[in-house]
Amino acid sequence: MAKPLRALKETQGIPKFPCPPWGAGRRADPGGAQKAALWVSQRSAEVVQALRAHPRRLAASVGGALLLSSAGAYALVEAQPQLPPRATLATVLDNDVQGQTEALAAVDLRYASSTSVRHRDTVQQLLKRLGVTDPAAIAQLGKNASFRALLAAGGGPEPVRAQVNAQGELLQLAAVLPMPAGTDPLAAPVWRELTVQPGADGTLQVSTTERKLEPRTRLANILVRGALTTALSQSGVPSPVGAQLVKAFAPQIDLRRSLRKGDQVALVYEMQTLDGRELRPGRLLAAEVRSRGVVRQAVWFAAHGNAAGGYYTPDGQGLEKAWASSPLPGAKVTSPFGLRMHPVSGRREMHEGVDFAARIGTPVPSVAEGRVKFAGVQSGYGNVIKIAHPGGFETVYAHLSSIAVKPGQTVSEGQNIGKTGNTGTSTGPHLHFEFHAAGRLIDPLRMASYVPQGKPLPPGEKASFFAATAVMRTQLAQAAGSDDAVRLARVD
């Protein structure tokens, strides 16, 4: 057997070389590199000479090493498991495409889909999203008044659902129809459904059904930690109910801006149900707001002949003001009431009203119910409207770009009477507004301290009010008295 290379060196006289002569230090003499190169050259020559002297032993050593490597590789291969024999599976394809198509056509396949009505949708666009491609169905529904009313409303919270077959023919369609224009959904809680189904003669049968919704009373107690809308949403109160809450207390307080962390709101409101399922929010019946130690309450009551109703304090004082606080709420005051330097004449004169900044064409509403005393052009005022109100009050709206009322006409609070402009003696677009009480000029910004604070109950309605609101007041006390931070309960 071949000996290792080290054994060859020892037995065959291959010289053992001493360490290089340059040593371990880094600071060598300048001729150190030449000496090292000479030493390496001598040693290499001696190794080559020794190998040439013993060629057979070198070949035997290399061959033994290769033999051992081959044996190890073979042993590894033999240790692997045997693979199963290869198998080939052959299948026959059925090329009867026509038969397969007829078989699929014979199966009653139904495809269900739903979509919401989008703005400016057409009949064809809506039916296409539902998978309906039958031209006859599209043409027939395009002529149906009820189906067109569904599109004209621009959609609602409930999607349109349909079923079609593999040929795109309509098998069934159901949708919720909007309430007719001018109908108060709180005063007339009705669920209107549109149904479309194929008839016996192959044409589509369109039907409309109306079902009355039943109210379900719910109570809520909310602790305000941030924004009011966030607190209402986290406690499960629908946003339409929150909007009614803000509107009910608007004459007293702006709830969206005035509430702070730690304030509390208690609510009694309705949910409109059908077959026990809650479909949409109903009316806010009663509410209590505790803010900075002040408690405000409101209950809803509809007097005889007034289906719209309104909100009152528990003792019957109306919350809805008969007068708005300003003709342009939130508008910037550019010139207040009192003595000022006139911007045109340059003289110090009395400014008899308040100027509100507004772009030309901004609608101007009447601040209260009254009768138009004058509507036309006056020197300095330009286009101007003067309205006489019950109680000896009068308001003036000047520098208008247009007038929408006539002398002698009766107007209601909030009714648009014209649009802002820059007519008469004016230096820019604005609304000049005056307030007169018993013939005296009053600062319009102090108008609220002169006008009635709320609409009182109609004569003879107090007994009906206390009887109708008794349950609401009890439920409100129950909601407000909860110890929970946030509680939502049902009263069925």
Salt bridges, closest charged atoms under 4 A:
GLU10 OE2 - ARG6 NE 3.66
GLU46 OE2 - ARG43 NH2 3.04
ASP108 OD2 - ARG110 NE 3.82
ASP121 OD2 - ARG129 NH2 2.60
GLU210 OE2 - ARG192 NE 3.19
ASP254 OD1 - ARG256 NE 3.86
ASP254 OD2 - ARG257 NE 3.80
ASP275 OD1 - ARG211 NH2 2.83
GLU278 OE2 - ARG216 NH1 3.44
GLU278 OE1 - ARG218 NH1 3.31
GLU278 OE2 - ARG490 NE 3.91
GLU288 OE2 - ARG290 NE 2.71
GLU320 OE2 - LYS455 NZ 3.79
GLU349 OE2 - ARG347 NH2 3.27
ASP355 OD2 - ARG340 NH1 3.77
ASP355 OD1 - HIS351 NE2 3.34
ASP355 OD2 - HIS430 NE2 3.76
ASP355 OD1 - HIS432 ND1 3.01
GLU394 OE1 - LYS373 NZ 3.07
GLU434 OE2 - HIS432 NE2 2.82
GLU434 OE1 - HIS436 NE2 3.05
ASP492 OD1 - ARG216 NE 3.25
